[in-house]
């Protein structure tokens, strides 16, 4: 007979979790609304800044890099605040504030106003993300938490797809007023998402005795313990290396299709659609085998091997004619999406269950910093290896991730040996 925890995990990790009253349903609706707005904003902001505000592409790229670094600085402080108080109310307040900041893009007039708005928005948005992740950490436990994160990732992709559709309409119209209306709508989605998050109430009513109420204070000796936890830092770094799948989808594939293959440019959009559909359909079942720390450690090998295969296939796509290249690129997208789903699934137990009780926010903030560092530095590094090294770059990356697949599991296993695993 399955345990009550297993039964709850199965309920959370299914569409039934969206209809049953409770934290998951509220967080899911908040995620859907927020990602619809974000999807539209992400697809239009750069075009608006360049074409309407007449800011150069180089300046836009530099501004977003500065903003991303600023966002890193907010991660651990936001986690500390979430640990000390109610993460639901903090996430809601920060989401509302981030919405106001995002709406300020409508009044950007030049470089300096863009930089100010971008930095303020990044600080508030990143803080909101960490507080929300802390809320998920205290609302769910163990494998149930992994199932909840998987469902929420599928929901976020649905929201982003809806937002991208709205963005396409605005891009087609192309007027300054059209963009500004969209930014106002995005600010509204933040506000609604914030209200929903602030309404989440997690009660310590589990029959298995797991305490899942928001923490009411810091443990004894309250300091920033994560900064001294070298083992967790190393685990965070290994996980972060596997997040290059995001850079591949957003940066590498478009450039590779245009510059290294005979495939038509329109295939770039098709690859994004493949990724979105696969994540929506399969994130839940892919996540189920990796719901505990030991299984997540084994999953590191799966994610690394998928990335290795992806880079090998990327190399092959440049060696065949138009039709074959399209077919290979579709397999590349499947491998990239598989790596994305597995990496996400293994990151949740590693990021949550290795954190000491009462410090989930602090540890989530640090875990996210490692991922963000890769997202900031990765585009320049990957494009240099792939394009400056010609074909050997893709093969080198394929070999590198194959080696990581061999080395990562035993390395992480040694790091966490004897460590207390916190599933509540």
N, C-alpha and C positions, 0 to 999 in steps of 0.2 A: 504494500500500500504506500503511495507516495506521501512524503511528509507535507505538512501544511506550507512550509517554505517553498517546496518544489511546486506545489499546486498554485501558489500565488505567482511564482515566477512564470509559469505557463500562461496564467491569466493576463499578467502584465505584458508578456511578450506576444500578444495577439491583438487583433482588432477589437476584441472584447474589452481590452483595457481602455479604449477610447469612449466606450459607452457606459462603463461602470462609473458611478460617482466616486470621486476620490482625487488625490493629488495628480495622478497620471493624466486623467482627462483634462484637468485644468491646465497643466503644464503643456500638454500636447496642443490644445487650442491656442495657447499663447505662442508656442513655437510656430504653428501654422501661420498665424496672423503676422508675426514678426518677420518670418522668412519670406513671406509674400512681398512685404514692403522692401526688405533688404535685397531680394532678388531683382526687383525693379530698379532700385537705387544703384546697385552694383553695375548693372548693365548700361546705365545712362550717365553716371556721374562724370566719368572721364571725358565723354563726348561733350557734355555740357560745359565743363571747365575749359576745354580746348576750343570748341566752336562758338560758344556764346560769350564766355569770359575772356577768350583770347589768351589763355595761359599756355605756354609751350609744353610739349610733351615731356621734355626733360625736367622742367620745373614740377609738373604734375607727379612724375615718378619720384623725384626727390622729396616732394611734400608728403606723399603717401609713405615713403620710407621713414621720414622723421616721425610721422604720426604713429607708425607701427612700433618704432622704438619707444615712444612715449607710452603706448599701450602696454608694453612690457613692464614699465615701471609701476603700473597700476595693479598688476596681477596679484602679487603677494599681499600688499596692503588691503586689497578688496577681499582676499581670502581670509585675512586676519579679522576684518570687520564682520564677515559672515559667520565666522566661528564664534565671535563674542556675542552676537545678537541673533536676530531672526533673519535667516537668509532669504526668506520669501519677501519680507518687506523691503530688505535692502535691494534685492534683485528688481523688485517692482519700481522702487524709487529711482534706481540708476537707469532702468530702461526708459522711464519717462523723461529723465534728464537727457539721455542719449538721443531720444526722439526730438527734443527741442534743439539740440546741437545739430542733428542731421538736417533739420529744417532751415538752419542758418546758411546752408549751401545756396539757398535761393537768393541770398543777398551778397554773395561773394562778388567782388568787383575786380580783384586783381590778386597778385601773388601773395601779399602779406595777409590779406583777409582770408585767403584760401588756407594758408599755413595755420593761422590761429584756429579757424573752424575745424580743420582736419585733426589738429592735435587735441583740442577739447573733445571732439566727437570720439576719437580713439580712446582717450582716457576713460570716458564714461561708458562707452560701449564695451570695452574690455572688462571693466569692473562689473558691469551687468552680467556678462557671460560667466565670470568666475563665481559670482554670487548665485547664479542659476545652477551652475554645476554643483556648488555646495548644497543647494537645496535638494537636488536630485540625490546627492550622497547621503543626506540625512532622512530623506523620504523613503528610500528603498534600501534593501540590504542584499549582499551576496549576489547570487545568480539572478535574483529579481532585479537588481540594479542594472546588470548588463542587459537584461531583456528590455528594461525600460529605456535605456539609452539607445538600443537598437531601434525600437519603435519610434522614438523621437527623431532619430536620424532619418528614417523613412519619411516621417511627417515633414521634416525640414526640407527635404528634396521636393516633396509635393508643393510646399509653399514657394520655394525658389522657382519652380517651373511656372507656377501661376504668375509670379512677379515678372519673370522674363517675358511672358506673353504680353503683359501690360507695357513693359519697356519697349517691345517691338513697335507697339502703336505710337508711343511717344517719339521714338526715333524716326518713324515714318513721317510724323507731322513736323517735327524738327523745330518748332517755335520755342522761344525763350519762355513764354507763358506756359507752354505744355510741360516743359521740364520742371518749372517751379510748382505747378499743380501736383506733379508726381512727387516732388520732395515733401510737399505739405501732407500728401496722403501717407507717405512713408513715416513722417513724424507721428501721424495719427495711429498708424499700426503699432509703433513703439508704445504710445500712450495706452492703447488698449491691451497690448501684451503686458505692460507693467501693472495695470489694474488686475488682470487675471492672475499674475504671479503673486501679487500682494495678498490675494484672497486665499492662497494655498495654506491650509492648516494641517499640520502633521501631528497626530496624536500618538502617545505611547501606549497603544491598545493592542499590541501584537500578543497573541496567545503563546508564542514561543519565547516571550520574555525579551525579545530584541528591543533595545531602546532606540527609537527613531525620532523622538521629538527633537526640535532644534536645540542645540547645546545652549546652556544658560550661562556659561562662563568658561574661562580658560583653565586648563589643568595647572597643577602646581608648577611653579617655575616657568611661568608663561613668558617665553621668549620666542624668537623666530627660529625654531628648532630645525626647520627644513634646511636652513643654510649650513648646518653642521652635519647633515645626513648625507654622507658621501655615497653610500650605497644607493639611496633613492635618486641622487643626482645622476649616477651612472645609468640606472634603469631608465630614467627620463631621457637621457641622451640616446640610448639605443632605440627607444620608441620614436624619438624625434627623427632619427635618420630614416625611418620607414614612412614618414609623412611626405616624402618627396613625391608621392603619387599625386598630391594636389598640384604641385608645380608642373608636373608632366601634363596634366589635363589642361591647366590654365595658360601655360606659357610654352612648354616644349612642343606639344603636339601641333598647335597652330603654326609655329615656326618651322617645324620639321616637314609638315605637309606642303607648305609653300616653297621651301628652299631645298628639300632633299628628296622629294618624290614627284612622280608624274600624276599623282591623284589630283582631282579638281579641288579647288578651294572650298567648295560647298561641303566637302566631306568633314570639315572641321565641326560644323554645326551638328552633323550626324553623329560624330563621336561623342559630343556632349549629351545628345539625346540618349545614346546607348548607355552612357554612364548614369544618367538620371533615372532612366527606367529600371536598370538592373538594381540600383541601390534601393529604389522604392519597393521592388518586388522581392529582393533576396537578402536585404540586410538582416532581417529577423532570423531566418533559418541559418544563415552563415554564422551568426553570433552565438547560437546555442552551444556549440561544442567548446567555447572558450570562456565560460562564465566563472571560472575559478583561477587563482593565481598559477597553480601548476599547469593547467591547461592553456592559460594565456602565454606562459613561457614557451610551451611547445608551439603555440601559434605564431610566435615570432619567426620561426623557420618557414612556415607556410607563406607569410607575408613577404619575407625576403626573397624566397624562390619565385614568387609571382612577379616581383619587381625585376629579378634577374631575367626571367623569361620575356618580360615586357621590353626590356632594353635590347635583348637579342632580336626579337621580332621587329623592333624599331629599325635596327640595322638592316634586316632583310627587306623591309619595305622600300628601302632606297635602291635596291638592286633588281627590282622587277618592273614590268611595264604597268601602265595605268590601271588596268582591271585587277591584276594581281596585287598591286600596291593597295588598292582600296580594300580588298579582302583581308590582307595582312593587317592593315590599320584597324579594321574592325576587331580582329583578334587582339591587337595591342590594347584597344579600349576595354575589351573584356578582361584582360590580365590586369590592367591598371585599376579597373573597378573592383576586381577580386582583391587586389592588394589593399585598396581603400577600405573595403568592408572588413577584411580580416584584421588589418591594423587597428581600425576603430574598435573592433570587438576585444582585441587583446589589451588595448590601452585602458579600458575601463576597469577591469580588476587590478591591473598594475597601478593605476593612478589612485584608485580609491582604497583598495584593500591593504595596500602597503603603508597607508597613512595611519598614524596613531589615532586612537579614539579622541574626538574633540578637536582634531586639527585637520579635518578634511579640506576646509577652505584654503588654509595655508599651503597644504601640499598640492591641491589642485592648481593654485596660483603658480607655484613653482613648476609643476609638470607642464603647464601651458606655456611657460616661458621658453622651455627647451624646444617645444614645437614651433613657437613663433620665431625663434632665432633661425631655425632651418628655413622657415617661410620667407624670412627677410634676406638671408644670405644665399639661399638655394637657387633662385632664378639666375643670378649672375654666374654662380659656380657651374650649374648644370649646362647652361647655354655655352659657356666657354669650353667645357669638356666635349660637348657634343658637336659643336660647330668649328671650333678652332682646331680640334684634333681630327676632324673629318670622321671617317667611318670607325676609326679605332676608338673614338670616345665612347660610342654606344657599346662596343664590345668590352671595353674596360669597365664600364659601369655594370654590365651584365656579370662580369667576373667578380667584381667587388661585392655585389649583393649576394652572389652565390657563396662567397666566403663568409659574408655576414650570416647567411642562413646556417652555416656550419658552426660558427663561433658564438652567436648570440645566445642560444638557449643554455648551454653549459655555463657561460659567463654570468648570465642573469641568475641562474639557479644557485651558483656559489654566492652571489651577492645577497640573496634573500634567505639563505640557509640559516635556520635558527631564529629568523625574524618573526615576530608576532603578526599574524594575519588578522586584520580587523574587518570582519564582514558585516558588522552592525553599524 
